[in-house]
Amino acid sequence: MVKTIYEYDPVMDDLWISPGDIDERLDFQAIFGNDAPVEIEIGCGKGRFILAECQHRPEVNFIAIERSLKIIRIALLRAAKFSPQNLRFLCLDADFTVKLLIKSRSVTAYHVYFPDPWPKDRHHKRRLFNPRLLQKMAETLLPQGKLKLKSDHAEYYNDACDRILDSGLFERVSEHQSHEVIEDFDEADRGASHYEIKWRKEAKTIFSSEFQVKSQSNLSEK
């Protein structure tokens, strides 16, 4: 387990996308050196999900977005231990990144797991799924691209699903509630995030939905 954010491994430099090096939009082919499909995790936290995915799906490239420098350093240090060639980290606001830095029809899937629910009414405007972001997600997804959501917060989950469906840009293809309780991290599924394990240990219900972008013929090309 990482004990400090001040540890450093030179390999971390190879896994980091410096915002200063971005020329207008993210060029996935230049970043990874290939044309493999790209999936993006919004709010990767300490990286448990994305690190497992990149190792078990080497045919896919992954971008992990996390705005907290303190937290992303932990994920980077963990990744440096095996230096994945198909994973890069970006420390920027996800809303800004999707709206301004992602090219049209370039992403296979967005993963959004346990985002901040901003439970107080006066803070609802800070919630992730605003209309403009959903529009840009739809524009940047490839045909039949997916948006995958998980949350332990029922009110937030229902609100997020309503926003996604009310946008008219996505259709829900699956929905699930899990009441599974675990006692130890070792019992968790390979792709479970840190927060998913935390909430399962506390016997919370986990809500999940998978959405597919609708036909993009009426979406603007950028």
Residue pairs with C-beta under 8 A, 6 or more apart in sequence:
2 46
2 74
2 77
2 78
5 70
5 73
5 74
7 77
8 77
9 77
9 80
9 81
11 80
11 83
12 73
12 76
12 77
12 79
12 80
14 83
15 76
15 79
15 80
15 83
15 84
15 87
15 88
15 89
16 76
16 88
16 89
16 91
17 26
17 31
17 63
17 88
17 89
17 90
19 90
19 91
19 92
22 101
25 101
25 102
25 103
26 63
26 90
26 97
26 101
26 102
26 103
27 103
28 38
28 61
28 63
28 103
28 106
29 35
31 61
31 88
32 38
32 61
32 85
32 86
32 88
34 61
36 59
36 60
36 61
36 86
37 59
37 60
37 61
37 108
37 142
38 60
38 61
38 62
38 63
38 106
38 107
38 108
39 53
39 60
39 61
39 62
39 63
39 107
39 108
39 109
39 110
39 111
40 62
40 63
40 64
40 65
40 98
40 102
40 107
40 109
40 110
40 111
41 49
41 50
41 62
41 63
41 64
41 65
41 110
41 111
41 112
41 113
42 65
42 94
42 98
42 110
42 111
42 112
42 115
42 128
43 65
43 66
43 67
43 94
43 112
43 113
43 114
43 115
43 116
44 50
44 64
44 65
44 66
44 72
44 75
44 89
45 66
45 71
45 75
45 193
45 194
45 195
46 71
46 74
46 75
46 78
46 194
47 64
47 74
47 75
47 76
47 78
47 79
47 89
48 192
48 193
48 194
48 197
49 111
49 113
49 191
49 192
49 193
49 196
50 62
50 64
50 75
50 87
50 111
51 75
51 78
51 79
51 84
51 87
52 190
52 191
53 60
53 62
53 191
54 60
54 62
54 84
54 86
54 87
55 82
55 84
56 190
56 191
57 86
58 85
58 86
60 86
60 108
61 86
61 87
61 88
62 86
62 87
62 88
63 87
63 88
63 89
63 90
64 72
64 75
64 87
64 88
64 89
64 90
65 89
65 90
65 91
65 92
65 94
65 97
66 72
66 75
66 89
66 90
66 91
67 91
67 92
67 93
67 94
68 91
69 91
72 89
72 91
75 89
76 89
79 87
79 89
90 97
92 101
94 128
95 128
95 130
95 133
98 110
98 133
98 136
98 137
98 140
99 132
99 133
99 136
102 136
102 140
103 140
103 222
104 139
104 140
104 221
104 222
105 139
105 140
105 141
105 142
105 143
105 216
106 140
106 142
107 140
107 141
107 142
107 145
108 141
108 142
108 145
108 146
109 141
109 145
109 146
109 147
109 148
110 137
110 141
110 145
110 146
110 147
110 148
111 148
112 128
112 147
112 148
112 149
112 150
113 148
113 149
113 150
113 151
113 193
113 195
113 196
114 150
114 151
114 152
114 193
114 195
114 196
114 199
115 127
115 128
115 151
115 156
115 160
116 126
116 127
116 128
117 127
117 151
117 153
117 155
117 156
118 124
118 126
118 127
118 156
119 153
119 155
119 156
124 159
127 156
127 159
127 160
127 163
128 160
129 160
129 163
129 164
130 163
131 163
131 167
134 163
134 164
134 167
134 169
134 170
135 167
135 169
135 219
137 147
137 169
137 213
138 167
138 169
138 170
138 213
138 214
138 216
138 219
139 216
139 219
139 220
139 222
141 147
141 213
141 216
143 213
143 215
143 216
144 212
144 213
145 212
145 213
146 173
146 210
146 211
146 212
146 213
147 164
147 170
147 210
147 211
147 212
147 213
148 208
148 209
148 210
148 211
149 157
149 160
149 161
149 164
149 208
149 209
149 210
149 211
150 193
150 196
150 206
150 207
150 208
151 157
151 160
151 206
151 207
151 208
152 195
152 196
152 199
152 204
152 205
152 206
152 207
154 205
154 207
157 207
157 209
161 172
161 209
164 170
164 172
164 209
164 211
165 171
165 172
165 211
168 214
169 213
169 214
169 219
170 211
170 212
170 213
170 214
171 211
171 212
171 214
172 209
172 210
172 211
173 210
173 211
173 212
174 209
174 210
175 208
175 209
175 210
176 207
176 208
176 209
177 205
177 206
177 207
177 208
178 200
178 205
178 206
178 208
179 203
179 205
180 200
180 206
181 200
181 201
181 203
182 188
182 197
182 200
182 201
183 201
184 201
185 197
188 196
188 197
188 200
192 200
196 206
199 206
200 206
